[in-house]
Amino acid sequence: MLTDWILIRRAAVELEAELRGARVTDAGLLDDGRFGVRLGGRRKGGEIVLAIDIFGSPPLITLEREELSIAGDPGWSRSLATGLRGLRLGEVRSRPGDRVLVLDFGTTSRFGVTTGVKLVAELIPRFGNLLLLRDGAVIAAAKQFSPAENEARSVSVGGPYRPPPLRSEVPKLLAAAVAAGGASDLPETAAAAAATVGPLYVYRDGGKLIAAHVVPLAQYAALEARTAPQLLPLFAEARETSAGRRASDAGERRRAALAHRIAKRLHETAAEIAQVSARRNDAAGREALRAAGDALYTYGNDVAPNASAFTTPDDALTIALDPELDAKGNAASYFARYRKAADALPHLERRIAALEAKRASLEDLAFETGRGDVTTLAEVGAELDRIEGRKAAPAANVKSRASRAPLRIERPSGARIFVGRSPRENLEVTFRIARPDDLWFHARGIPGSHVVLQPPPGAEPDPADLDCAADFAANHSRARNAPRVEIDFTERKYVRKQRDAAPGMVWYTNARSRVGHPDRAAT
């Protein structure tokens, strides 16, 4: 079942009628990966779960009548849940011309102070996102991306919210209406969409739901056609059918489990980096400790007995003192702390570097998990086991699967382009296929494939081949949905493996840059 902005507009009407005034009692990730908001105190019936599947095909929002256990989870889902608990749902709005829902949640204190947030569900296939806004700023988001990854807009916690750009085929009248509301506004209330309330035209093939809309669809005239009073039950049916297909695929279940483990490790690693960085910053202040010790030795005779602080005669420094110690004792204490901080700083610097490398490896594994086949998922699982300190599965279990050769493109000039589409293929392309003077390409600063350009023997690289290799590096990167991607390239002899990092993680030098266009890559 496909969706469009008119159906999402209809969903907004039904959601507001069903849930307005309900209070959020809990929220978080559901067992199947969707985000759930449990609502109680409704005018109609008991508690119900509003389930938002932003990664579905298509992304859908449904109401679940049965009891669903909401699993505690770190990261963006926890931030969303914290911001929503205890609030009541007010207005539900849709954005004209786009599949975006905005749910207003708020509360009023006993002193009459009103606070509120907006839950924005961007139900756009392949680009789904879920965000929580306060006063126009993003306070939590399922997906964040920079201008380098998406030239049209960026999403970052703490930054202003900008809705997705309207597609070119949206009528100019709607585009003007959105522009009139401001860059961060999402106009059109559910009440204004009341004209969409009425029977829905539902089309089935052998009992299977194929399509539904507020107007008859001529392309489905040959199918069984009936009407239905509400859209949300049809969304639930479509989502259940799609989920059933996915659940039958063991590979998809493994992909979801790996993605969950990687997200958890990324959260833990980020927290540890923050903790160690704070200790490093404290150690970086060691010179102040030494200055305090020197001053106490210099002006020891001026320090009063049992004093808790001392200011140097030139008022340049005020030093906290231990009243139980004399001037020399306090100076010795400061020097001891200085030596301890000086000894700790190199260790902390090394630890931060190791944690940053671990985070880069985890981000690379997350990228490979999203795009990989069954063999790649096995490789990712083995590497994740190593990072977590688990006993890895025997190597034979991975190698016994059929190996896929790296992607190979023959160019009219006689050059060849090789593209790695998994950690193993990246290693093969870079360290087995590539010759020392072949050109190696990679998207700058983000996970992506290793791409190698082999010019014909004795020939200089053709500019068209350089562009093609850059386009493939862009297309096989995390920024593949951006119109342009910065690509680094260098000779293969300047690329080396990172020690103790995930397969495919490398260092490189002597890089030049080129712009890649993902949409120009043919494969």
Secondary structure as the mmCIF struct_conf table of DSSP 4:
data_model
#
loop_
_struct_conf.conf_type_id
_struct_conf.id
_struct_conf.beg_label_comp_id
_struct_conf.beg_label_asym_id
_struct_conf.beg_label_seq_id
_struct_conf.end_label_comp_id
_struct_conf.end_label_asym_id
_struct_conf.end_label_seq_id
HELX_RH_AL_P HELX_RH_AL_P1 TRP A 5 LEU A 19
TURN_TY1_P TURN_TY1_P1 ARG A 20 GLY A 21
STRN STRN1 ARG A 23 LEU A 30
TURN_TY1_P TURN_TY1_P2 ASP A 31 ASP A 32
BEND BEND1 GLY A 33 GLY A 33
STRN STRN2 PHE A 35 GLY A 40
BEND BEND2 GLY A 41 GLY A 41
BEND BEND3 ARG A 43 GLY A 46
STRN STRN3 ILE A 48 ASP A 53
TURN_TY1_P TURN_TY1_P3 ILE A 54 PHE A 55
BEND BEND4 GLY A 56 PRO A 58
STRN STRN4 LEU A 60 GLU A 64
BEND BEND5 GLU A 66 GLU A 66
HELX_LH_PP_P HELX_LH_PP_P1 SER A 69 SER A 69
STRN STRN5 ILE A 70 ALA A 71
HELX_LH_PP_P HELX_LH_PP_P2 GLY A 72 GLY A 72
TURN_TY1_P TURN_TY1_P4 GLY A 75 GLY A 75
HELX_RH_AL_P HELX_RH_AL_P2 TRP A 76 LEU A 84
TURN_TY1_P TURN_TY1_P5 ARG A 85 GLY A 86
STRN STRN6 ARG A 88 SER A 94
TURN_TY1_P TURN_TY1_P6 PRO A 96 GLY A 97
BEND BEND6 ASP A 98 ASP A 98
STRN STRN7 VAL A 100 THR A 108
TURN_TY1_P TURN_TY1_P7 ARG A 110 PHE A 111
BEND BEND7 GLY A 112 GLY A 112
STRN STRN8 THR A 114 GLU A 122
TURN_TY1_P TURN_TY1_P8 PRO A 125 ARG A 126
BEND BEND8 PHE A 127 PHE A 127
STRN STRN9 ASN A 129 ARG A 134
TURN_TY1_P TURN_TY1_P9 ASP A 135 GLY A 136
STRN STRN10 ALA A 137 ALA A 141
BEND BEND9 ALA A 142 ALA A 142
STRN STRN11 PHE A 145 PHE A 145
TURN_TY1_P TURN_TY1_P10 PRO A 147 GLU A 149
BEND BEND10 GLU A 151 ALA A 152
STRN STRN12 VAL A 155 VAL A 155
TURN_TY1_P TURN_TY1_P11 VAL A 157 GLY A 158
BEND BEND11 GLY A 159 GLY A 159
STRN STRN13 PRO A 160 PRO A 160
HELX_LH_PP_P HELX_LH_PP_P3 TYR A 161 TYR A 161
HELX_LH_PP_P HELX_LH_PP_P4 PRO A 163 ARG A 167
TURN_TY1_P TURN_TY1_P12 SER A 168 GLU A 169
BEND BEND12 VAL A 170 VAL A 170
HELX_RH_AL_P HELX_RH_AL_P3 LYS A 172 ALA A 180
TURN_TY1_P TURN_TY1_P13 GLY A 181 GLY A 181
TURN_TY1_P TURN_TY1_P14 ALA A 183 SER A 184
STRN STRN14 THR A 189 THR A 189
TURN_TY1_P TURN_TY1_P15 ALA A 190 ALA A 190
HELX_RH_3T_P HELX_RH_3T_P1 ALA A 191 THR A 196
BEND BEND13 GLY A 198 GLY A 198
HELX_LH_PP_P HELX_LH_PP_P5 PRO A 199 PRO A 199
STRN STRN15 LEU A 200 ASP A 205
TURN_TY1_P TURN_TY1_P16 GLY A 206 GLY A 207
STRN STRN16 LYS A 208 HIS A 213
BEND BEND14 VAL A 214 VAL A 215
HELX_RH_3T_P HELX_RH_3T_P2 ALA A 218 TYR A 220
TURN_TY1_P TURN_TY1_P17 ALA A 221 ALA A 222
BEND BEND15 LEU A 223 LEU A 223
STRN STRN17 GLU A 224 ALA A 228
BEND BEND16 PRO A 229 PRO A 229
BEND BEND17 LEU A 231 LEU A 231
HELX_RH_AL_P HELX_RH_AL_P4 LEU A 232 ALA A 247
TURN_TY1_P TURN_TY1_P18 SER A 248 SER A 248
HELX_RH_AL_P HELX_RH_AL_P5 ALA A 250 ALA A 284
TURN_TY1_P TURN_TY1_P19 GLY A 285 GLY A 285
HELX_RH_AL_P HELX_RH_AL_P6 ARG A 286 THR A 298
TURN_TY1_P TURN_TY1_P20 TYR A 299 TYR A 299
HELX_RH_3T_P HELX_RH_3T_P3 GLY A 300 ASP A 302
BEND BEND18 VAL A 303 VAL A 303
HELX_LH_PP_P HELX_LH_PP_P6 ALA A 304 ALA A 304
TURN_TY1_P TURN_TY1_P21 PRO A 305 ASN A 306
BEND BEND19 SER A 308 SER A 308
STRN STRN18 ALA A 309 THR A 311
TURN_TY1_P TURN_TY1_P22 PRO A 313 ASP A 314
BEND BEND20 ASP A 315 ALA A 316
STRN STRN19 THR A 318 ALA A 320
TURN_TY1_P TURN_TY1_P23 PRO A 323 GLU A 324
BEND BEND21 LEU A 325 LEU A 325
HELX_RH_AL_P HELX_RH_AL_P7 ALA A 327 ARG A 371
HELX_RH_AL_P HELX_RH_AL_P8 VAL A 374 GLU A 388
TURN_TY1_P TURN_TY1_P24 GLY A 389 GLY A 389
HELX_LH_PP_P HELX_LH_PP_P7 ARG A 390 PRO A 394
HELX_RH_AL_P HELX_RH_AL_P9 ALA A 395 LYS A 399
TURN_TY1_P TURN_TY1_P25 SER A 400 SER A 400
BEND BEND22 ARG A 401 ARG A 401
HELX_LH_PP_P HELX_LH_PP_P8 ALA A 402 PRO A 406
STRN STRN20 LEU A 407 GLU A 410
TURN_TY1_P TURN_TY1_P26 PRO A 412 SER A 413
BEND BEND23 GLY A 414 GLY A 414
STRN STRN21 ARG A 416 VAL A 419
BEND BEND24 SER A 422 SER A 422
HELX_RH_AL_P HELX_RH_AL_P10 PRO A 423 GLU A 428
HELX_RH_PI_P HELX_RH_PI_P1 VAL A 429 ILE A 433
TURN_TY1_P TURN_TY1_P27 PRO A 436 ASP A 437
BEND BEND25 ASP A 438 ASP A 438
STRN STRN22 LEU A 439 ALA A 443
TURN_TY1_P TURN_TY1_P28 ARG A 444 GLY A 445
BEND BEND26 ILE A 446 ILE A 446
STRN STRN23 GLY A 448 GLY A 448
STRN STRN24 VAL A 451 GLN A 454
HELX_LH_PP_P HELX_LH_PP_P9 PRO A 455 PRO A 456
TURN_TY1_P TURN_TY1_P29 PRO A 457 GLY A 458
HELX_LH_PP_P HELX_LH_PP_P10 GLU A 460 ASP A 462
HELX_RH_AL_P HELX_RH_AL_P11 PRO A 463 ASN A 475
TURN_TY1_P TURN_TY1_P30 HIS A 476 HIS A 476
STRN STRN25 SER A 477 SER A 477
TURN_TY1_P TURN_TY1_P31 ARG A 478 ASN A 481
BEND BEND27 ALA A 482 PRO A 483
STRN STRN26 VAL A 485 GLU A 491
HELX_RH_3T_P HELX_RH_3T_P4 ARG A 492 TYR A 494
STRN STRN27 VAL A 495 LYS A 497
HELX_LH_PP_P HELX_LH_PP_P11 GLN A 498 GLN A 498
TURN_TY1_P TURN_TY1_P32 ARG A 499 ASP A 500
BEND BEND28 ALA A 501 ALA A 501
TURN_TY1_P TURN_TY1_P33 PRO A 503 GLY A 504
STRN STRN28 VAL A 506 TYR A 508
BEND BEND29 ASN A 510 ASN A 510
STRN STRN29 ARG A 512 GLY A 516
HELX_RH_3T_P HELX_RH_3T_P5 PRO A 518 ARG A 520
#
